[in-house]
Amino acid sequence: MDVGSDRGDFAIALERFSKSVYAVENKKGPYKALVLNLERHASKVRPLLQDGLSTVPMDVDVVSILGMGGRTMQDILMRGERYLSQLEFLLLSPQSEFELPIRFLNERGYRNSAGFYIHETRHYPVLLFENGEEELNEDELLFGPVPWRKRDVVLKELLEEELARLLSLPEKAKQMRKTEIEACTRRLLRWNYVV
């Protein structure tokens, strides 16, 4: 089930791997565009006009939520929490506030089993979660356990760019952001990178 499916391209790609795929949109305009694109591709993906995980069909055991902010993802997961127990995997790609959906799923017995960072117009993670308890430190919660532990190269770029941005601030602003600068520096040093 692909939540926030847009035109359904990802859902169409998933058809090769599953007998039943659902594509979810929550507004009539995007839903109509989704239906037209599915028809144009002669796709068997089933479109749903609904808010996030307000219903999850019984045959769904994998959910993807891609390309939206972490707070929105967390809200979708919270509203659909009653369905989490039926899911085997969740694939998330938060565009901001990564820690919110990571923390939410970690607190509900999901562990990050795979993941990496990509850079398009911004840096963001693609994270796969499955059932399983795991204790995480603050950095793993902030950036995703797998990319953090594997020292993901694109995550390193994100940290380096953030530190450079903070260090380029005027002196007064740097003093106000001193804690952030120190935290970013510590993260890079932990990975044995020269800052």
Buried (B, 14 or more C-beta within 10 A) or exposed (E): BBBBBBBBBBBBEBBEEBEEBBBBBBEEEBBEBBBEBBEEBEBEBBBBBBBBBEBBEEEBEBBBBBBBBBEBBBBBBBEBEEBBEEBEBBBBBBBEBBBBBBBBBBEBEBBBBBBBBEEEEEBBBBBBBBBEEEEBEEBBBBBBBBBBEEEBEBBBEBBBBBBEEBEEEEEEEBEEBEEEBEBBBEBBEEEEEEE
